[in-house]
Each structure stands twice: as C-alpha cells, then as structure tokens.
Amino acid sequence: MSIQDNLTINEKKVLLALEEIGSAAPEKLEEKSGLQVDAAMQAAFMLEEKELVSVSEKVLERYSLTKEGEEYTKNGLPERQIIDFLKKPTSLEELRSHFSPQMVGIATGWLVKKGWAKIENGVMVPSGNVYAGKDEETLAAFTDKAKTLEELGSDQGTIKDLLKRKLIIKHEEKFRTVSITDAGNALAVQGLVLEEEIAQLTPDLLKSGAWKEKKFRPYRLDITPKPLYGAKIHPYRRLIEQMRQIFLEMGFAEIKGGIIQSSFWNFDALFQPQDHPARDMQDTFHLDSTCELPTEYFENVAAMHEHGGEIDSCGWGGIWDKELSRRNVLRTHTTSVTVKYLADHPISPVKAFCIDRAYRRETIDPTHTPEFEQLEGVVMDKDMSFADLLGLLAEFYHRMGFEEVRFRPGYFPYTEPSVEPEVYVDGLGWVELGGAGVFRREVSEPLGIKDPVLAWGLGVSRLAMLKLGLKDLRLLYQSDIDWLRKSEVCRT
Ligand SMILES: N[C@@H](Cc1ccccc1)C(=O)O
C-alpha cells in the first residue's frame, strides 16, 4: 500500500496546505486547508504519527493585575504610601491609626526588606534611601491587557515577588505550530489525489448501491491497536465472592460483626489467658476506649480463667482482671465475631461464617500486612466431630480448586484438638492456610453452649495469593492499575 493510500482526505488537505506555506498556526491551517480548525488539527496529529508533519507547542505566559494589584497601581504599594507619609520617625501605633493595622503589617516587612526604613523599639525610622523599585515600574507598565514579561520590561525575580504578593496572576496560553517535514514535502510534490473516501459502510450506501462508485479507506493491518481494558471486578473481590458463594451453597448463614471488639470477645471469651503474648502491644492494636462487659457471661468467663469454673479444668490460675477485658481492640481475628454470635445463639444447629477484615500490628512486607481478611466459620450441632471438621474444610478447598489438602496438628488456646490446614501447590509445596479445631469446653461452657462446636479461621489473602500467583500480598491492596488491567476477568 502506498503512503498516499494511507492518508485520509483531511490529511491530504492539510499536507497540501502546508506544502505551500511550510508551517502554520492552527488558524492559518484552517484558512488554507478549508477545514474546521479541529478537523485540521486532528489530521495534523495523524500526519505527525506518520512523520509527515511535526507539531510543536509553545507556552506563552502572560500576566495581569489582580484587584489588589489594580488598587496599588493606582494608589501606590502599601510601603510607598507609608514612606511618602513618613517625614520623621513615627511609632507603629500612630501609623496603624492613620493607615489600617493590616496595611502597616504588609508594608513593614517590605520597608525593611527594601531598606527604606528601620524599626527601632516600635518606631519606624525612615532611612532616607528611597528608590523606585522594579516592582513599581512593572506595575506601572500594566494596561488592561495581559502582558508578557518582555512587554512589561520586567524580570523573573520581580514577577515572582508580585505573584507571591498576589498582585498579579499568570495566564498560560498554548501556541501550536504545524510544520511539514521533508518526507511530507516529498509526498506533497508528487501530487495528492483529493478523493472522498469512505471509512464506514452504512445501510444507506448498501441499499442505494452507491457503494459501488465510492472509494473505501483501506484497512491497515500492520498497526497494532491500543489495548482496550474493560471494567471488571477486582480480582481479590472476585475470589472473596467465590469463597462466600461456596459457604452459602453449603448452607451457611453469613454473619457480620464490629471491627472494634472488646478484649472480652476478642480474647477472654476464647479462653486466651490475659498474659498471652498475642495480647501484647506489639501484636494488637489497642484502642483508648473501653466498653461494658456482658453481665450474663463475664462472671462465668472469669471463673473459667481463674480456676476452671464448674468443669473438670484448672483454668489459667491467678486473678482475672475485669478492666483488662473491657479494653477495646481492633479485632485481631474474626473468631471474635463467631464466638459472640454463638453466645447469642446457643441452641443447635448453627452454621455460620464471616468473611471480613482483621487487624494485627505487623511490619509490612511481601507476606504481611496489618489489615487482612479471614474466612471464619462455625458449625454447632449434636454429635459433631473432629472428622466432620476435616471433611468440611477439605470440601471447601476442593471447591476452591486445590486437590491435595492435609491437616497438621496445631495449637490454639480455644480449640482441642487443633489443626492447621495445608494445601499442596506445584512449585511451592505444602502451604499453611489458617487454623481450625473443636472449641474447648472452657470456651463453650461459660457461654451456655452444650453441643460441640467446629471452628476455623482461614487466611483469605494467602489463599488469594496462591490463586492469583502473586509473590507479594501488598498487590491485593494497592490497586496497581497495570496489574489490575492484566489480571484475568474470569475464574482461574
Ligand atoms: N483465630 C485463629 C484461627 C482459628 C479460628 C478458629 C479455630 C481455630 C483457629 C487465627 O486467627 O489464626
């Protein structure tokens, strides 16, 4: 295909106009090409891509007076008005009563800076050395029209001061010049055929048969079009939705709870001893606020911690501190939500899950963020067993696409037995994905729960990392536009 074939009729018109005059401003191009200025410039940019013309841009800076600037141009700058008045040393107080305190305030700094006067013990003393400043000359050079620095006969420093004093404002105007290149010229002198071309076939053209007489703009198959990125759901959201869907399909109810929890629900109700390291400042975001303890449970919980309550347990010993339990924290796990839900719904059966954010004082690195999501769940029913728990979790991971699942013994103060589920990922091996277990009697008894409770808290972001093939967890939270654009739209 020749270069000529590849030009639209507008591009040809612009090229022919420029062949004559070499280069032109947009208005001139409009006049010479017979096109509207927008169409002419659009064609010019397309010609620029083909290197047949070049478009240069110059920014012209002009200045005009502000209201305040106009006033001072007429009456003199505050420092000029005051120095003209100042025949002898005069107290600032007197000056303030003669002029406004505000004006004396503005003028003083400049009088001193310009060396026109000194302040001594609250008295302004004229130096006798007063000159017409460049700023005053510049202000005097203004008329109604905005002017350039050259037109004002000014300099950068003075303009900067006047801008800072808000006496003038800057206007920027862009000027474009379109110039024909050698290649453009060479093409134009060969002569260009101005023939109307059709870029789109319309039903009318088809029906009337007029298409037979028309010339069609050929397609360019050698140019890669710019990629188009459609809108889509954030990949992390999509995975969270998938996990939610799996639990809903398995007959679970979704529950929600507060981000702020009392230490009571976050730790004590879960039989975490009050000196447990997880409760340290380094691990938990403690808040200044406190809350009231639930009267129906806290005494039972206290007794359980101190001596094992009414069951065959010896508790943690020591004195359980009520005040410590009242302190609010940002929930360190969503187990605080499920345990409270169970306390409110102690009658079997219960199948509930919560997929939400938890907070821990972590140093941010590729595998840790202080905010992260957990997938928490509980099943309470008669005769529920540890085997049911393992089966249920394996089923969840299978549905998420992990074929191999195994459970390693784990430890949590609130479950016995406890496990850590792991999935097998090619290239990574076994990856740990959270914790699970059967609630201890020390947890269920004080809350009035009689039946066994299976519980788990799974790492959602870790799972998302595996599913999305990420090495850095932070990508999930950063909204990196490049990554978002390239991430797949559908399930992986
Ligand atoms: N809360 C635990 C997970 C867990 C939940 C429920 C039972 C056992 C373990 C964690 O955040 O790691």
The ligand as an ORCA input file, in Angstrom:
! r2SCAN-3c Opt
* xyz 0 1
  N      -8.304    -17.377     65.092
  C      -7.262    -18.202     64.562
  C      -7.792    -19.238     63.620
  C      -8.732    -20.208     64.286
  C     -10.088    -19.959     64.294
  C     -10.960    -20.844     64.898
  C     -10.451    -22.037     65.484
  C      -9.105    -22.252     65.448
  C      -8.257    -21.380     64.885
  C      -6.259    -17.306     63.821
  O      -6.535    -16.153     63.613
  O      -5.193    -17.748     63.466
*
